[in-house]
Amino acid sequence: MQLSLPFTWTEIFLSLAGGSFAVFANMIYFVMIGKVNERLPEGERISYLWWGTEVRKKFKQLYPGSKLIFFLDLCVAIVAVCFCILIWVIG
C-alpha cells in the first residue's frame, strides 16, 4: 500500500516558497528598523514589535540610495505571486 499526500508537490513547493519569502521580507524589515534606529534619537526609535508604514518612509528619507526597499518589494511581490498561483492550482 502506497501512502498518498493530501497535497500535490506543486502546492507544497508554492507554500514553502511563499512562506520563505515572507520570512525573508520580515527579516529585511528588521534590518531596516535597525538602520533607522541607528540614526534616530532615543525617544523617536521604532519598536521591533509594533511598527507600520513609518519604517519604510523613514528608511527612504535616511537611506535614499539603498537597495533594501527594492528587495523588500521583490519579496512581497513573490509572496503575492506564489499565493495567487497556489489559489489557482488549488481552485
Backbone as numpy.savetxt, mean C-alpha at the origin, in Angstrom:
# Nx Ny Nz CAx CAy CAz Cx Cy Cz
-7.77 -41.19 -3.55 -8.61 -40.02 -3.55 -7.72 -38.77 -3.55
-7.98 -37.89 -4.47 -7.20 -36.67 -4.59 -7.96 -35.52 -3.95
-7.24 -34.73 -3.14 -7.85 -33.57 -2.51 -7.94 -32.43 -3.51
-9.01 -31.70 -3.47 -9.16 -30.55 -4.35 -9.22 -29.28 -3.50
-8.67 -28.25 -4.05 -8.66 -26.96 -3.37 -10.00 -26.26 -3.57
-10.46 -25.52 -2.57 -11.72 -24.78 -2.75 -11.55 -23.57 -3.67
-10.30 -23.20 -3.95 -10.01 -22.07 -4.83 -9.06 -22.53 -5.92
-9.08 -21.82 -7.04 -8.14 -22.13 -8.11 -6.79 -21.48 -7.81
-5.78 -21.94 -8.51 -4.44 -21.36 -8.32 -4.41 -19.88 -8.72
-5.20 -19.51 -9.70 -5.27 -18.11 -10.12 -5.83 -17.23 -9.01
-6.88 -17.70 -8.36 -7.47 -16.94 -7.26 -6.50 -16.82 -6.09
-5.80 -17.88 -5.79 -4.81 -17.85 -4.71 -3.68 -16.88 -5.05
-3.18 -16.94 -6.29 -2.10 -16.05 -6.70 -2.53 -14.59 -6.64
-3.72 -14.28 -7.16 -4.20 -12.90 -7.15 -4.40 -12.38 -5.73
-4.90 -13.24 -4.86 -5.10 -12.84 -3.46 -3.77 -12.56 -2.78
-2.80 -13.45 -2.99 -1.48 -13.25 -2.37 -0.75 -12.04 -2.95
-0.85 -11.84 -4.25 -0.20 -10.69 -4.88 -0.82 -9.39 -4.38
-2.15 -9.33 -4.37 -2.82 -8.12 -3.91 -2.50 -7.83 -2.45
-2.52 -8.86 -1.61 -2.19 -8.68 -0.20 -0.75 -8.24 0.01
0.16 -8.80 -0.77 1.57 -8.43 -0.64 1.80 -6.97 -1.01
1.17 -6.54 -2.10 1.34 -5.14 -2.49 0.64 -4.19 -1.53
-0.43 -4.63 -0.90 -1.09 -3.80 0.12 -0.17 -3.63 1.33
0.49 -4.70 1.75 1.44 -4.61 2.86 2.62 -3.73 2.47
3.10 -3.87 1.24 4.22 -3.05 0.77 3.83 -1.57 0.74
2.60 -1.26 0.30 2.12 0.13 0.30 2.07 0.68 1.71
1.65 -0.14 2.66 1.61 0.29 4.06 3.02 0.56 4.58
3.98 -0.26 4.19 5.36 -0.05 4.61 5.90 1.26 4.03
5.53 1.56 2.79 5.95 2.83 2.18 5.36 4.00 2.95
4.10 3.89 3.37 3.49 4.94 4.18 4.26 5.14 5.49
4.68 4.04 6.13 5.45 4.16 7.37 6.79 4.86 7.13
7.44 4.57 6.01 8.68 5.26 5.66 8.42 6.75 5.46
7.33 7.06 4.76 6.98 8.46 4.53 6.70 9.18 5.84
5.99 8.53 6.77 5.72 9.15 8.07 7.03 9.40 8.81
7.94 8.45 8.77 9.25 8.63 9.42 10.02 9.80 8.84
10.02 9.91 7.52 10.75 11.02 6.88 10.10 12.37 7.20
8.77 12.41 7.21 8.07 13.66 7.54 8.34 14.03 8.99
8.29 13.06 9.88 8.51 13.33 11.30 9.93 13.80 11.60
10.89 13.43 10.76 12.27 13.91 10.94 12.34 15.43 10.81
11.50 16.00 9.97 11.56 17.44 9.69 10.56 18.27 10.48
9.59 17.63 11.12 8.58 18.39 11.86 8.97 18.53 13.32
8.54 19.63 13.97 8.78 19.76 15.40 7.98 18.72 16.20
8.35 18.55 17.45 7.77 17.50 18.30 6.25 17.56 18.36
5.67 18.73 18.45 4.22 18.86 18.60 3.42 18.61 17.34
4.06 18.66 16.17 3.36 18.51 14.90 3.57 17.15 14.25
4.26 16.26 14.89 4.57 14.97 14.29 3.33 14.12 14.09
3.39 13.26 13.09 2.27 12.40 12.71 2.42 11.06 13.41
1.33 10.57 13.97 1.34 9.29 14.65 1.41 8.15 13.64
2.10 7.08 14.01 2.15 5.91 13.14 0.84 5.12 13.19
0.03 5.35 14.21 -1.22 4.61 14.34 -2.41 5.33 13.71
-2.48 6.64 13.84 -3.61 7.41 13.33 -3.10 8.42 12.32
-3.23 8.10 11.04 -2.78 9.02 10.00 -3.77 8.96 8.86
-3.73 9.98 8.05 -4.66 10.08 6.94 -3.98 10.67 5.72
-4.70 11.50 5.01 -4.17 12.06 3.77 -3.11 13.13 4.01
-3.01 13.61 5.26 -2.02 14.66 5.51 -0.59 14.15 5.34
-0.38 12.86 5.44 0.96 12.29 5.24 1.42 12.55 3.83
0.58 12.26 2.88 0.93 12.43 1.47 1.18 13.91 1.15
0.31 14.79 1.65 0.46 16.22 1.38 1.75 16.77 1.97
2.01 16.45 3.23 3.22 16.96 3.86 4.47 16.37 3.25
4.39 15.08 2.86 5.56 14.46 2.23 5.88 15.13 0.90
4.85 15.43 0.11 5.07 16.12 -1.17 5.67 17.51 -0.96
5.25 18.20 0.12 5.79 19.52 0.40 7.26 19.44 0.81
7.59 18.46 1.65 8.94 18.37 2.19 9.92 17.68 1.24
9.44 16.75 0.44 10.28 15.98 -0.48 9.65 15.98 -1.87
9.73 17.10 -2.59 9.04 17.20 -3.88 9.59 16.27 -4.97
10.84 15.88 -4.91 11.42 15.06 -5.97 11.50 13.58 -5.64
10.90 13.16 -4.54 11.02 11.77 -4.11 10.16 10.84 -4.96
10.66 9.62 -5.15 9.95 8.61 -5.93 9.01 7.76 -5.07
8.97 7.98 -3.76 8.12 7.16 -2.89 6.64 7.30 -3.22
6.22 8.49 -3.60 4.82 8.71 -3.97 4.48 7.87 -5.21
5.39 7.82 -6.17 5.17 7.02 -7.36 5.04 5.54 -7.00
5.93 5.03 -6.15 5.88 3.63 -5.77 4.63 3.32 -4.94
4.22 4.27 -4.11 2.98 4.10 -3.35 1.78 4.00 -4.29
1.71 4.91 -5.25 0.61 4.88 -6.23 0.64 3.60 -7.06
1.83 3.15 -7.40 1.97 1.91 -8.16 1.45 0.72 -7.37
1.81 0.65 -6.10 1.34 -0.45 -5.25 -0.17 -0.43 -5.10
-0.73 0.73 -4.88 -2.19 0.85 -4.73 -2.89 0.47 -6.04
-2.32 0.87 -7.17 -2.91 0.51 -8.46 -2.85 -1.00 -8.69
-1.74 -1.63 -8.33 -1.63 -3.08 -8.49 -2.61 -3.81 -7.60
-2.81 -3.31 -6.38 -3.80 -3.90 -5.48 -5.19 -3.80 -6.11
-5.52 -2.64 -6.65 -6.84 -2.45 -7.26 -7.02 -3.35 -8.48
-5.99 -3.49 -9.31 -6.07 -4.34 -10.49 -6.22 -5.81 -10.08
-5.43 -6.25 -9.10 -5.55 -7.63 -8.61 -6.95 -7.90 -8.07
-7.49 -6.94 -7.34 -8.83 -7.11 -6.79 -9.87 -7.20 -7.91
-9.78 -6.33 -8.89 -10.75 -6.35 -9.99 -10.65 -7.65 -10.79
-9.43 -8.11 -11.06 -9.27 -9.36 -11.79 -9.79 -10.53 -10.96
-9.53 -10.50 -9.66 -10.02 -11.56 -8.77 -11.54 -11.62 -8.79
-12.18 -10.48 -8.72 -13.65 -10.45 -8.77 -14.14 -10.97 -10.12
-13.45 -10.63 -11.20 -13.83 -11.10 -12.53 -13.66 -12.61 -12.64
-12.57 -13.15 -12.07 -12.31 -14.59 -12.13 -13.33 -15.35 -11.28
-13.64 -14.83 -10.11 -14.58 -15.50 -9.22 -16.00 -15.41 -9.78
-16.34 -14.20 -10.30 -17.71 -13.91 -10.72 -18.15 -14.75 -11.85
